[in-house]
Amino acid sequence: MGNRERKTVLIIGADFTPSSYPPALRIRFFAQHLHEFGWKPIVLTTDPRFYEWSVDPENEKLLPKDLEVIRTRALPAWLTRKFGIGDLGIRSLWHHWRELNRICLARQIDLIFIPVPPNATMVLGRLARARFGIPYVIDYIDPVLTDYYLKLPKSQRPPKYRMAYTLASLIEPFALKKVSRLVGVDESYTVGAIQRYSWLAGMESVGIPYGGEPFDFDYIRKYPRANALFDKNDGLFHLSYVGRGGVDILPVLRTLFIAVRLGLQRCSNVFSKVRFHFIGTTYAHDAAGQYQVLPTARELGVDSIVDEHPGRVAYLDAIQILLDSRALLVLGSDSAHYTASKLFPNILAERPILAIFHEESSVVRIMRDSRVGEVITFSSKADLETKAESVLNRLQELVLRPEAHCSRESDAFEPYTTRASTARLAEVFDRSI
């Protein structure tokens, strides 16, 4: 940046390192590189004592040494859950607002940046704009207001979805009334919000994917971890999926397992040595027994070679699992605009990938651009049901000749690194002030 004076951005996120959840990782990725592009980040977050999920202290070794992190208290979950509230964004809202006031009165803050979820945090942007005149940018890691689940049978909707939808319908318009810019993991996440509110007409919609962080993989290669889920040297072909499950992924999962069943019937000598591992398939705090994948595997008769570990695993453990696998699964949703942040670490693991996605998903373009293999695509649920043979052929190729499908061109992947994503975010910051 030469002699250019850095400006200061206050990043507000209730969830941060040492957490391994996606919002914590996204903030850390940006904070890791913003200084290269003229911005000094300060992170305002919550003390991990108030998280309801386990954390990994080793994640803190990945933080920049000079990053300023300010941690606040939050209302304890044991208290708020008596009233049906567990959301960390709500529990930390007052504490964050009080600390935000102290920071803005004490020093020059040029911009506020708020990734969501948790969604409640986004109201702090408008409050700070009203009191201090500081512009703010909101980052949609997931859509805030979506009717996707309203279209499903009630039995397939997440618990408390109706309450969450109602709350989002109140929070989003309030928070976006004075927003300077919107960004999102995928451009489609912000397009919907811009179309909903007349005052956002003409605002640019900017998609900034997570990106992959090569440093994290270098760290695990240097400091490997124990893999408690399988032994990579047991002579079996271990094929892993690390990421959430859910009803929107079930159609793709069914097609995969139909292909696996065909493989067991036609070439059992090959497929009997394959083991499918599904890891971290639910965000539930008490994940034991909350299977997202095994019921479908049992229904289709392939559960003998499928195992599921529903609970989230630590970020660095997940990287170790990817590196220990012979091949990797990346499964998409039946939604055209679903984008999978889990794609990037799968690419960096440099293992063969079996990917199944809607043809309009950004994953298709990213995999083609970074030259890491082909994607099995579909245009509709009906089309997906015809893809079992294609999936079977791809599986056989990976199992029989994995070395032929294991490559990554670093130059081609460079636009999808966390550094490249941060460069795009910094451009948005520059335009916002």
Phi, psi and omega in degrees: 000002180063227181265006182298133179285132180286143173263161186252129175244130176265116179263122181250120179208119182298331183250124183207171175313133019270015175295152177252008182286156184307316179300322179295319180293318182298317179296318180296319179300313179295314182298333182290334188238350187301327182299335180291342187241027171089014182231132175262117180272142167237130182255124174255117186216193184249145175299131182302343177300338184262004175283152176261004181238160181287152180236164181241106182304333182294339176302332182292341176289347179270351181285146172301140184299328186261011181285128177272121180238123180249123184246137180245172170282176173211162174297134182293141183296328181298333179276310186290332180292342173296338180251013177080019183241121175237347185305125183292328178298320177289318183294333182260358191300310181295318181296321178292320180296318179297317180288325177300318177299315181298317182294314185290334176281336187266337185208171181277115174247121185271334185202149174244135182235126186231103171281141177226144016279169000289143191288329184301331183299335187294339180293339181295332178298311181292321179298318180291325178295319181293321185274321187245352180073020183272127177293155181219150179238135178248138185245117181272098173288324172227157174300140180279313183241108181223141179261016183306310185286339178294336181276352181266160173301149183304328181293341182258001180275146177298154176302141177062021182298318182300319179294318180296321180295317179296316179297318180297324180292341176269318185290314189300307181297324178297313185290328185271357186301324184237018184294143181276318180211155172240134171232167179201162177302326174225144183301329182295335181294325183267336179301317180300318180294319181296323180287334183285332189238123186299326183289349178264002183305130180089352179291139179291136176258121187241122175264125179230101181293165178305310188083168178250144182249098182302329181302322183295322179287323175299322180297314182290326176296329179278324181235073184297154180247160175286139176257108184275356187263330176199162180258112185293346183255021184270006177088357178266161178263104185268122183238118192244145171238119179244108182160177186288155169261212179131162184296332182287343180264347184303319179301318178292320180298319179298316179298318178300312185288331173296319177296319179296319178298319176298320179296319179295326180285321188269324182219070184296332180297334178271308189283340178293343180262002179267139174233126178261128180242126176245120193231132177072043188275353177222148176272358184302139182293322176254085192273348184305123177080357181271069186285133178255342190241317186303321178303320178290322177297319179293318181302323184262006171074028180241012185293346179293338180241016180238133170229153183229133173244093189297327185292146176296143175253158179301149183305314182289328173296320179299319178298318179299318178299317178299317182291330181278347183278151176279328177208167187229148176254136170228109186250138182260181180264169173281000177275137183295331188255013178291128176238135188255110178296336180294347180301318189294312175296329176297321178294316182293338178290344177057047174240155176302143185238132167256110183242135178230114186215156171301142186297339180265000179291144178296340179301323181300312180294318183297316181294322179290317180296321183271001171055053181246012178130171182271155177247135171278118186248159177216156183255342182197171177299321179296319178294321180301324182294346179265002189265003185301319180295320178296319179295317179299315180299318179295317178301314180299320178299316182294319183287319185277329182222063183298327183295336181282349183237026185236089181206155175207127177266114187300323180295322181290330182274345185309319179296349183247018173278163178296330178295316179294320177298320180293325177299319178292322178296319180298326177295321177296317177303314182300319181287337185283340182251000000 
